[in-house]
Amino acid sequence: MLRDYFVMPGIVKSMGLVFGDIGTSPIYTLTAIFLLIPPTPQNVMGILSLIFWTLTILVTIQYTFLAMHLGKKGEGGTIVLKEILLPMLKSGNQIAFVTLLSIIGISLFIGDGVITPAISILSAVEGVLLIPGYEQTARIFLMLAAAVITICLFAFQARGTEKVAWAFGPVMVVWFAVLAVSGFIALFLAPQVLFAINPAYALDYLLHNGLAGFLILSAVILCATGGEALYADMGHLGRDPIVKAWYLVFFALVINYFGQGAFLLAHPGSQNVLFDMIFAEAKFLYIPFLLLSIAATVIASQAMISGIFSIVYQGITTRILPLLHIEYTSPHLRSQIYIDVVNWMLLFAVLFIILIFQSSNNLTHAYGLAVCGTMMITSILILWIFVLRGEIIKSLIAGGVLIVTGTFLLSNFHKIPQGGFWSLLIASIPLGIILIYTNGQRRLATSLKPVPLDEFLPKFNTLYKTVNKISGSALYFARDFRQIPQYIPRTMFVNNIVYEENIIISIIRTEQPFGVTWGVTRELTKGLSIFEIYLGYMEIVDISTILKDADIDEKTIFYGMEDIVTNHVVWKIFGAIKHLTPSVVQFYRLPSDKIHGVVTRVEM
């Protein structure tokens, strides 16, 4: 049984796909903290205790215990929490508030995802400075090396997360083993650091250091960055392998942090704790360790990139983000995807952040704010769900986690003028796109007022009896056949285009994440039928295959297009989004030789 635990392929994949970010936080966390405070025994014990309980509360309890039990069909993330919560709410204001919270959470997660690769890769590349003869390496060369590594990482994404996980998983297994062994060896320098498991050391530090102790929490949170990716990446591998892998990762991280603490007590002048510790323990292995750390930080970036793909995928399928071209990269897990536009935009943003901040130490001043914001929103949604479900024990635990998360978020506010505003600025881009897109779609729906079915049918019956009909079948797309989109009556009643068989296709999203069902074609009146396809809210399917299976042989496919005319800058952006993103027929990959777009000019 124990053997099965360790050889389980999902655990190895989880190491590569999910835990890279949190797994590389030992490279910079203690270094960042003890550049701010002196490494006295009291400070070291207090910080180690804070790190241990941060990992326990914010990652183990919040994500692996609470959040990951709230997934749907193996999927996780802010949008999934929103979809679980919305049916339980009765007030329109509550629904609007939860929707806004989830949108902010998505945006902050993306903002965090830009800084993660930059700080991870820069921090590892800077280990070169400890190699004899390379101490004076120019900053520009370190930045160039980090940029080249970043470009290679993003170029690799199109191969698919499954292949990435298999390539990266074994490397991360070695990385965590090295962290555990090096930390264990360092413990012999000051074994008393193990007593820091006692939360009294953390409380004592906070109580005796006042405002400075509170603000240091903004650096302590660095140890938990990447914890949010556990939940967002759940759809790539499933809950069980991620949870099982976390227990191993947690052990390796704690041993290494405590080992670094022991090393600091013995070498209080250390400027780069992890690299100094490895250099002191085994100089001849330092360069292999440096290469391993660079590989691990590349993998750290992968965890966040995969999480962003998942979040954007969920945003598209729940209609809060515009349609984007999606490639499916695994024949086994449908949620393993690649989104090229997102990939290249992320690459550009990461390179920009490397150029702006130049060093990992500078980036620690910006890092953590978006992470805490994402965790805070997750905490609120989790607590709300458990309260409405009447699960008292879990509600109390979630309430405690919310207080802790809120404390960390408050401590990070002072980072805003020091560089934290960049993560908020980056997050504002997807936030703006989502708000413009959702409000624009609502405005369009108002402008293009559909025709009720009971008004449409009499006109259709009259027309069908009097005009010459085109042989074959024509398909039309409508979200709800009871409300006919304007392009359909315009095609039929204005242009007199009527086929022998006219079928309205309705694609209806259900409250479940997965599942595809459809019924037989149902005739509303002679010459007019409906065909309803029910999809889980995270399903993206090949509609052509469904139509073929249902014995529908279409001759022509009509769909509506909007030509947006406006002088308003916001609606011009909305128009550009609509123009640049695929239409519904392109998104569902319907045969291009049968498609006819019907353009309607809309003034906004």
TIDO-764899 format. One record per residue (C-alpha): x, y, z; residue in three letters. Coordinates in steps of 0.02 Angstrom, whole numbers, plus 50000, padded with zeros to 5 digits. Each point is the difference from the previous one (the first is absolute). Layout:
N
XYZALA ...
END
This chain:
604
500005000050000MET 501405012050046LEU 500904995449840ARG 498455004349897ASP 499955017050086TYR 501725004749940PHE 499954992949823VAL 498285006749960MET 500255009649834PRO 498805013750053GLY 501125004750147ILE 501525001949887VAL 498975010349877LYS 499365010850144SER 501795003750051MET 500335007049827GLY 498365008349960LEU 499355006750166VAL 501365001950131PHE 501395008949906GLY 499535017350064ASP 499824996050185ILE 501454987849985GLY 501235013449949THR 499495012750132SER 501434994150115PRO 501205008149875ILE 499465017650047TYR 498835000150151THR 501225000050147LEU 501245010449901THR 498675013449973ALA 499464999650183ILE 501735001250077PHE 500515014349887LEU 498685009550098LEU 500354993850178ILE 501564993650091PRO 500174980950016PRO 499964999550190THR 499464983550081PRO 498335007650052GLN 499675006549823ASN 500514983749917VAL 498894989650114MET 498535011949978GLY 500155000549810ILE 500174981149985LEU 498444997850106SER 499065012649892LEU 500534990849843ILE 499484983150068PHE 498275006050051TRP 499775010249841THR 500284984249897LEU 498854990450116THR 498555012350005ILE 500035008349828LEU 500494985049895VAL 499624983850093THR 498385005450083ILE 499335012949877GLN 500404991149837TYR 500294981450027THR 498684998150136PHE 498665013149966LEU 500115006049820ALA 500444983649915MET 498464991850075HIS 498955013049909LEU 500544995749823GLY 498774994349866LYS 500434984649898LYS 501835002550044GLY 500065018549953GLU 500525013850119GLY 500275018750003GLY 499115016250038THR 498714997849862ILE 499544982750063VAL 499715007250175LEU 498905013549922LYS 498994987149903GLU 499744989850159ILE 499475015450099LEU 498855009149877LEU 498564987250001PRO 499975001550191MET 499735018949998LEU 498305008549992LYS 500435018549996SER 500495008249835GLY 501235011150094ASN 500854984650074GLN 500144992049828ILE 500765015949929ALA 501225001250146PHE 500574981949984VAL 500215002049812THR 501055015650025LEU 501054991350133LEU 500364985449885SER 500485011749858ILE 501215009450114ILE 500694983350060GLY 500324994349822ILE 500865016449959SER 501124999550154LEU 500474982049961PHE 500575005349827ILE 500955014850074GLY 500884988050118ASP 500354988349854GLY 501035013349912VAL 501135003750149ILE 500264981650049THR 501084995149849PRO 501005016050013ALA 500474998350185ILE 500274981249992SER 501164999949849ILE 500955015850052LEU 500304993250176SER 500754983849932ALA 501085008649868VAL 500715011350136GLU 500774984550080GLY 501375001949869VAL 500705014250107LEU 500624987450129LEU 501084990549876ILE 501835005050022PRO 500495011749859GLY 498215004949959TYR 499665011050151GLU 500035016049895GLN 498874993949860THR 499105015149928ALA 498155001650038ARG 499605001449814ILE 500704982549968PHE 498954992750141LEU 498455008349927MET 500404993649826LEU 500234982350066ALA 498335001150091ALA 499165006749842ALA 500684985949891VAL 499424986850125ILE 498285008350008THR 499815000249809ILE 500474981549991CYS 498724995850135LEU 498565008749911PHE 500504992849831ALA 499844982750078PHE 498195002650054GLN 499224995049835ALA 500614982150028ARG 498684998450136GLY 499974999150189THR 499994981050002GLU 501674999249908LYS 500655014350107VAL 499504990950159ALA 500884984049946TRP 501575009749955ALA 500015010850156PHE 499324987950131GLY 501594989750026PRO 501055015950011VAL 498895006650140MET 500084983350091VAL 501905002250002VAL 499815018350052TRP 498914996150151PHE 501164985750049ALA 501495011949995VAL 499035013050103LEU 499594986950132ALA 501774992750008VAL 500905016850004SER 498795006550133GLY 500224984450105PHE 501905001549995ILE 499925018450050ALA 498884995750149LEU 501504992750090PHE 500735017650011LEU 498575005550115ALA 498724986150031PRO 499055011150121GLN 499145008449851VAL 498814985149996LEU 499135007550152PHE 499365013749883ALA 498564988249958ILE 499255006950161ASN 498865014549947PRO 500495009350159ALA 501605005649911TYR 498995007849859ALA 498825008850121LEU 501455006050108ASP 500865007449848TYR 498445009449944LEU 499605006350175LEU 501765006450037HIS 500355008349832ASN 498455010749980GLY 499745008049829LEU 501664993349933ALA 499474982350046GLY 498335002549914PHE 500815006849841LEU 501234985649991ILE 498504988949962LEU 500065007449825SER 501664991049977ALA 499484984250092VAL 498594997549875ILE 501334996449868LEU 500124982450071CYS 498194996649947ALA 500045007549826THR 499414986749880GLY 498794992750127GLY 498565007149898GLU 500614990149848ALA 499594983750091LEU 498155003749982TYR 500055008349829ALA 501024985549928ASP 498854986650072MET 499174997249831GLY 501654995249920HIS 500354985050112LEU 498584997550124GLY 499905002550188ARG 500774984150070ASP 501745000649921PRO 500175018550044ILE 499504997450182VAL 501144984950020LYS 501445009149918ALA 499735015150115TRP 500374989650155TYR 501714995549928LEU 500315017949942VAL 499485007250168PHE 501244988750091PHE 501435004749881ALA 499625018750014LEU 499885000150190VAL 501634990250020ILE 500895011849880ASN 499345016050081TYR 500504993650172PHE 501704995049931GLY 500235017549928GLN 499545007050171GLY 501324989250083ALA 501285005549870PHE 499575018350033LEU 500294997750187LEU 501734992849961ALA 500375012449858HIS 499065016350039PRO 500925009449862GLY 499224989549859SER 499295010749859GLN 499214986249894ASN 499524986750125VAL 499564984749896LEU 501445001849877PHE 501235003950141ASP 499394984750094MET 500264988449851ILE 501705007949963PHE 500544996950180ALA 499364982050002GLU 500694994049833ALA 501005012349892LYS 500314986949866PHE 498124997849978LEU 499615018649994TYR 499965002249810ILE 498884984549976PRO 498875007150136PHE 499985016949912LEU 499474991749837LEU 498694990150094LEU 499345015950081SER 499845008549830ILE 499054984949935ALA 498895000350155ALA 499605018549978THR 499524997049819VAL 498814986750066ILE 499385012250132ALA 499455011449860SER 499144985249916GLN 498854997450149ALA 499355017749987MET 499864999749810ILE 498974984050007SER 498895007850133GLY 499715015449891ILE 499524989049852PHE 498724991450112SER 499295016550064ILE 499855007649826VAL 499214983949937TYR 498695001050137GLN 499715018549962GLY 499664996249817ILE 498794985850036THR 499045010250129THR 499905014849879ARG 500945012850103ILE 501474999949878LEU 499945001349810PRO 500204984449893LEU 501824995549968LEU 500784986449895HIS 500324984850111ILE 501084984949961GLU 499724983750092TYR 501664991950042THR 499504983650083SER 498914985749939PRO 499674994950181HIS 499595016150096LEU 498895012449907ARG 500535014350114SER 501814999149943GLN 500075014449878ILE 501085013149917TYR 499415017749959ILE 501245008549884ASP 499435018050025VAL 500114998450190VAL 501704991549987ASN 500825013749897TRP 499215014350097MET 500674992350161LEU 501734998449924LEU 500015018349951PHE 499435005250175ALA 501314989150089VAL 501415007049893LEU 499385017650037PHE 500024996550188ILE 501784993149990ILE 500525015949910LEU 499155011450128ILE 500574991650162PHE 501674992549944GLN 500294989650160SER 499044987650105SER 500265010750156ASN 499135014649916ASN 498594988549948LEU 499674994250179THR 499365017750033HIS 498654997349868ALA 499674981650029TYR 498674993750120GLY 498655013249984LEU 499074991449858ALA 500264983050083VAL 499195006050160CYS 498585008149905GLY 499634983749909THR 500094990050162MET 498875012550088MET 498644998549866ILE 500144981150004THR 499805000450190SER 498445010849989ILE 499174988749870LEU 500444984150096ILE 499325006850164LEU 498405006049914TRP 499704982849923ILE 500244990650165PHE 498895012250095VAL 498594998049873LEU 500214981250006ARG 499875000350189GLY 501674991250026GLU 500435007850168ILE 501724992350031ILE 500655003949827LYS 499245017550012SER 500965003350161LEU 501624993749923ILE 499705010349842ALA 499635015350108GLY 501674997950090GLY 500914998349834VAL 499135015849936LEU 500655009950150ILE 501784993849969VAL 499885003749813THR 499305017450034GLY 501465003650118THR 501264995249866PHE 499105010749871LEU 500025015350114LEU 501864997750032SER 500315000449812ASN 499185016949969PHE 501625009150040HIS 500774991549846LYS 498875009849881ILE 501155015349982PRO 501574989050002GLN 499524990349843GLY 498424990950051GLY 499035011849887PHE 500714990449851TRP 499084984150048SER 498415010250020LEU 500315008849834LEU 500254983349912ILE 498434993050084ALA 499025015249943SER 500234994749817ILE 499014983650010PRO 498805008550122LEU 499675013749873GLY 499794987449858ILE 498754989750101ILE 498985015150055LEU 499975007749825ILE 499564983449919TYR 498614995150121THR 499225017449999ASN 500185001149811GLY 499134983349976GLN 498605006050114ARG 499865016249901ARG 499974990349836LEU 498614988850065ALA 498975015550039THR 500345007949829SER 499674983949904LEU 498364996350082LYS 499474982349952PRO 498314996049923VAL 498864989250109PRO 499604983149922LEU 498115003050001ASP 500285015649893GLU 501234991449886PHE 498994984349959LEU 498505008249911PRO 501165010049886LYS 501054984649965PHE 498464989549957ASN 499375013249878THR 501715001849918LEU 500314981249991TYR 498384997549902LYS 500295014049875THR 501875000949954VAL 501064988349897ASN 501004989450122LYS 501824995149980ILE 500284981350005SER 500914992550149GLY 500205005450181SER 500615016250077ALA 500625001850178LEU 499805015450109TYR 500745002950173PHE 498975007050144ALA 500364999550186ARG 498144997050035ASP 498814994949860PHE 498575008950091ARG 500925016449966GLN 500505000849817ILE 501575010549964PRO 499695014349879GLN 501134993249864TYR 498814985249971ILE 498415010149958PRO 501105012049902ARG 500694985649895THR 498284992549971MET 498785014649997PHE 501095013749923VAL 501074989749882ASN 498704986249969ASN 501294986350030ILE 499064984650057VAL 500574982049986TYR 498924984549993GLU 500614995750175GLU 500505013850121ASN 500754994250164ILE 500375011350149ILE 501474993550102ILE 499995004650186SER 501574996850102ILE 499485000250182ILE 501225000350145ARG 499534989550152THR 500505002650182GLU 501184985049994GLN 501785002249935PRO 499954985249881PHE 498744989649904GLY 499335000949821VAL 498214995249953THR 498855003949856TRP 498264995149944GLY 499204996049833VAL 499585014249884THR 498315006950055ARG 498845008049871GLU 499195016450054LEU 499035001949838THR 500194993649823LYS 501745004349939GLY 500635006350169LEU 500804989050134SER 501095002050154ILE 501484989850057PHE 500615002750179GLU 501744995450060ILE 500314999950188TYR 501815002850052LEU 500835000750170GLY 500595017750034TYR 501814994849971MET 499704989249846GLU 500655005249831ILE 499504987449868VAL 500024996649814ASP 498255005349948ILE 500254992749825SER 500204982750074THR 498415001950103ILE 499025005749846LEU 500674985349900LYS 499534987850139ASP 498255007650002ALA 499854997149810ASP 499905018649961ILE 500735003349827ASP 500055018849984GLU 500255009249836LYS 500285017350076THR 500395006950173ILE 499455017750041PHE 500625009950149TYR 499855017850062GLY 501405012949994MET 499995017550072GLU 500785015349919ASP 500205011650150ILE 499955018649962VAL 500475011450145THR 500985015350054ASN 500154993750180HIS 501764993950040VAL 499384985550108VAL 498854993349866TRP 501385002249870LYS 501054988350107ILE 498524988150009PHE 499825000749811GLY 501854996149980ALA 499824985050117ILE 498524993549900LYS 500965002649838HIS 501584991150059LEU 499194985050082THR 499234985249907PRO 498134999449966SER 498954986050075VAL 500124989849839VAL 501895002049995GLN 500144995950184PHE 499034983849977TYR 500984996449840ARG 498524998249884LEU 500424996949815PRO 500555016549924SER 499314996249826ASP 498224999950068LYS 500065015650109ILE 499115016349960HIS 500115014850119GLY 498545012150009VAL 500645017250049VAL 498945011750106THR 500595017850031ARG 499835005250182VAL 500255017550069GLU 500675000350177MET 
END
